[in-house]
Amino acid sequence: MSRSKSSKRWLQEHHHDAYVLKAREQGYRSRAVFKLEQIQQKDRVLKPGQFVLDLGAAPGGWSEYASRILGDKGRIIALDLLPIEPIAGVEVVQGDFTAQETLDRLLALTGGRQFDLVLSDMAPNLSGMESVDQPKSIHLAELAFDLARECLSPDGVFVSKLFQGAGFDDLVSQLRATFASVKLRKPDSSRSRSNEIYAVCRGLR
């Protein structure tokens, strides 16, 4: 089966992408690590010794980067529907985040401890149809938001990928009503044509 023109274009861009090359040079699993790195440079969301939840973690770049900052006293739980190759010091939960059984397994691992930081880089499998993809992406962001409200420490931080489009403004309004500070970030490593943006939320009300 021949690849579509858009697929070929994406592959060509990907192989020549500066952040893809940089990730290979530095031994990271994906270019996505630089999105978190650039958020960290501006907002200092990661600190040594934190308890961190990484949602939509595969292939594991964010957890890998975070573990280097958290150090031996930090703890990370990484969750994804896809398998994640082992990372030293990271506990992996493989399952569907929208399923109660997966959520129960995740919460059992916390032992009742609240997270210092909840990261969500979740995105649905894209169909290319905005009318289908956008509601799914908003739904995943809302689920991550619900979990953050339930499991985040009062001085904790919530960082979530959002997709601009239908439902985006309403969700941002909900975040601003729930957190004292909400900053929207578009990392340089996020592809310019992508409508993704990251909300950095602090001060749970």
C-alpha positions in Angstrom: 0.0 0.0 0.0 1.5 3.4 -1.0 1.7 6.1 1.6 -0.4 9.2 1.2 1.3 12.5 0.2 0.7 13.9 3.7 2.2 10.8 5.3 5.3 11.0 3.1 5.6 14.7 3.9 5.4 14.0 7.6 8.0 11.3 7.4 10.3 13.6 5.5 9.9 16.4 8.0 10.3 14.0 10.9 13.7 12.7 9.6 15.0 16.2 9.1 13.5 17.7 12.3 16.1 19.4 14.4 14.5 18.1 17.6 14.3 14.6 16.4 18.0 14.7 15.6 18.7 16.4 19.0 16.8 13.7 20.8 18.8 11.0 19.1 22.1 12.8 19.9 21.1 13.1 23.6 19.8 9.6 23.9 16.1 10.5 24.5 13.2 8.3 23.3 11.3 11.1 21.4 11.4 14.7 20.5 8.5 15.4 22.9 11.0 15.6 25.8 12.0 19.1 24.6 8.4 20.3 25.1 8.7 19.4 28.8 12.3 20.8 29.0 11.1 24.1 27.6 8.2 24.3 30.0 10.6 23.4 32.8 13.0 26.3 31.8 10.1 28.8 32.0 8.0 27.4 34.9 10.2 25.2 37.0 7.5 22.6 37.4 10.0 19.7 38.3 11.9 19.7 41.6 14.1 17.0 43.3 12.1 14.6 45.5 8.7 15.1 43.9 5.9 12.5 43.5 4.9 12.8 39.8 2.2 11.3 37.6 2.9 11.2 33.8 -0.2 10.5 31.8 0.1 9.6 28.1 3.7 8.7 28.9 4.7 6.4 26.0 7.4 6.1 24.8 8.6 7.5 28.1 10.6 10.7 27.2 8.9 12.9 29.8 9.4 10.3 32.6 13.0 9.8 31.5 13.7 13.6 31.6 11.8 14.1 34.9 13.6 11.2 36.6 16.9 13.0 36.0 15.7 16.1 37.9 13.7 14.3 40.7 16.7 12.2 41.7 16.8 9.1 43.9 14.2 10.5 46.4 11.6 11.3 43.7 9.0 8.9 42.4 7.2 8.7 39.1 4.2 6.7 37.9 3.9 6.6 34.1 0.6 5.6 32.5 -0.2 4.8 28.9 -2.3 2.5 26.8 0.9 1.5 24.9 3.8 -0.4 26.5 6.7 1.6 27.8 10.2 0.2 27.9 11.5 0.1 31.5 13.0 3.3 32.9 15.0 3.2 36.2 12.9 4.5 39.1 9.7 4.8 37.1 6.6 2.6 37.8 4.6 1.9 34.7 0.9 1.3 34.5 -0.3 0.1 31.1 -4.0 0.6 30.5 -6.8 2.7 29.1 -7.0 5.9 31.2 -10.7 6.2 30.4 -11.4 2.8 32.1 -12.2 2.7 35.8 -10.1 -0.5 36.2 -7.0 1.4 35.1 -7.8 4.3 37.3 -8.2 2.0 40.3 -4.8 0.3 39.6 -3.2 3.8 39.4 -4.8 5.0 42.7 -3.8 1.8 44.5 -0.2 2.6 43.7 -0.3 6.0 45.4 -1.1 4.6 48.8 -3.2 7.7 49.4 -0.3 10.1 48.8 -1.1 13.2 46.8 0.9 14.1 43.7 3.2 17.1 43.6 2.9 17.3 39.8 0.5 15.8 37.3 1.7 15.8 33.7 -0.6 15.0 30.8 0.6 14.7 27.3 -2.3 12.5 26.3 -3.8 12.7 22.8 -6.3 10.5 21.1 -5.5 8.4 18.0 -6.1 11.0 15.4 -8.5 10.3 12.5 -7.8 13.5 10.7 -11.4 14.6 11.2 -11.5 17.6 13.5 -15.2 16.9 14.4 -14.1 13.5 15.8 -10.6 14.2 17.1 -11.3 17.5 19.0 -14.0 16.2 21.3 -11.8 13.1 22.1 -8.9 15.4 22.9 -11.0 17.6 25.1 -12.4 14.6 26.9 -9.0 13.2 27.7 -7.9 16.7 29.0 -11.0 16.9 31.2 -10.3 13.4 32.7 -6.7 14.5 33.5 -8.1 17.7 35.0 -10.6 15.7 37.1 -7.8 13.4 38.4 -5.6 16.4 39.2 -8.4 18.0 41.3 -8.8 14.8 43.2 -5.1 13.7 43.7 -3.0 16.9 43.5 -1.5 18.4 46.7 -2.7 21.9 47.5 0.6 23.5 46.3 1.0 21.0 43.4 1.2 21.7 39.7 -0.9 20.4 36.8 0.5 20.5 33.2 -1.8 19.4 30.5 -1.7 19.3 26.7 -4.8 21.0 25.2 -5.9 21.2 21.6 -7.3 24.6 20.4 -10.7 24.2 18.9 -14.3 23.4 20.0 -14.4 23.2 23.8 -11.0 24.7 24.4 -12.1 28.1 25.8 -14.6 26.4 28.1 -11.9 24.1 29.5 -9.5 26.9 30.0 -12.2 28.8 31.9 -12.7 25.8 34.2 -9.0 25.6 34.8 -8.8 29.3 35.7 -11.8 28.9 38.1 -9.9 26.0 39.8 -6.3 27.2 39.9 -5.0 30.5 41.0 -2.6 30.7 38.1 -3.0 29.2 34.6 -0.3 29.9 32.0 -0.7 28.8 28.4 2.6 27.7 26.7 3.5 26.8 23.1 7.0 25.3 23.3 9.3 26.0 20.4 9.6 22.2 19.9 5.8 21.9 19.3 5.4 21.8 15.5 4.0 25.2 14.3 1.1 23.6 12.4 0.0 21.7 15.5 -2.9 23.3 17.4 -1.6 21.8 20.7 -0.8 24.1 23.6 0.1 23.4 27.2 -1.7 24.7 30.3 0.6 25.1 33.4 -1.7 25.4 36.4 -0.8 26.2 40.0 -2.5 27.0 43.3 -5.4 24.6 43.6 -8.3 26.5 45.1 
